[in-house]
């Protein structure tokens, strides 16, 4: 099998080949390092390539497997880590000029878990500065470019993880999601991204953005691969105060189960007010596909959903500003102007306003929970539009011109507030051949149901099999 | 909840109290953002939150 074919394998396929002795981790890592070398100049998805470390780990995995110890399914599988995941003795830039030479002295919990599973980290991936932004644009490292059209943004903030997966630079990746940072780039780059239930994946050693919203999630090219990654990284971590004690489970357990009788709610109010017609058509077609598989599709209303925007703004601004307080006071010019414009108000929001927002959040969360009592999932667009040109700050949606951040987070942010699990997967392409993303949102700690329905949809369609045409010269 | 009216002068004063350096450009961007924040605060004030606690609650340290 040639290197291009190796790069197109899924994690599940590669693991089976490694297990049968038909594929070596060394070959697999070589192929992906070659892909990074061939594409990174054009795509700018990787900040640090860990070539030496990855080759050494691949040789070690090869020897271990040859000796009879195959820690499937991630053993020997090349992955990328968003460059805010702490890696011991390896620089972790947070996408920031100030932090560009920072070298952590410990590994994030998820890095330890990936090591235990035998995964091989190839790359520290591109992100918006401090994960603040939905664009993949970064003044220090330049913009990441969308493999489907390199003049278009990748979405962010987990820009390099999503675009690198679409470009087949690695087989799985990690992102973090505070207002949509796993799901937005997954949507714009045509891959799968899961924001698990809040607390299911440890955040120890992940540079924070907003303590009560930050969620770490896996990204891959199929739902099954995403579930396999969750199996490796999920579980309680006593070193993360927000870590859930909910029992760890097998996230692949419901894959392949049919969806007959499951109830799918489409919450049109507010969420569908901002949507491109091509995106709307693709999302409603996806609902029909699930209906054809036996699911019961109905419209639902999430009361007060429009309050998610102000609630999220108060909470993320205040928590983010406190994290960067000293820099905001003493060295504000070192922060990207877009990030600065979002952090600064957090210094001036009053304690009363923040508490009010946290009470409104509790009220809002109850509304979402109640709205989900009669359905198993909500179905909607992942982003209201497909990837827009790099650098374009305003987006035309229907007759309205809106700020890019407001548009991109329109359907993602509400589900950070309530912490419900949400998955994004491709559900079509625009007339310009840009991916369209579908978002499925489940009940808290019912991540396996979300994966089940996403898997059923994926197997009934072929969108996930499309690949961007890359210049591999 | 009555909040003080936002003006550029009030922002400068509070920035001085906090020791935050404020250029003209930074002030202009912040002022515009604070107008958005003020409008958002009014939206949240319109909710009836009687009997609703905070979403982030205290929990004692446990083993």
Interface residues (C-beta under 8 A of the other chain):
Chain A: X212 X304 X307 X309 X310 X311 X313 X314 X317 X328 X329 X330 X332 X337 X340 X341 X342 X344 X345 X347 X348 X349 X350 X352 X353 X355 X356 X357 X358 X359 X360 X361 X362 X363 X365 X417
Chain B: X1 X3 X11 X14 X15 X18 X19 X20 X21 X26 X29 X30 X33 X34 X36 X37 X40 X41 X43 X44 X45 X47 X49 X52 X53 X54 X55 X56
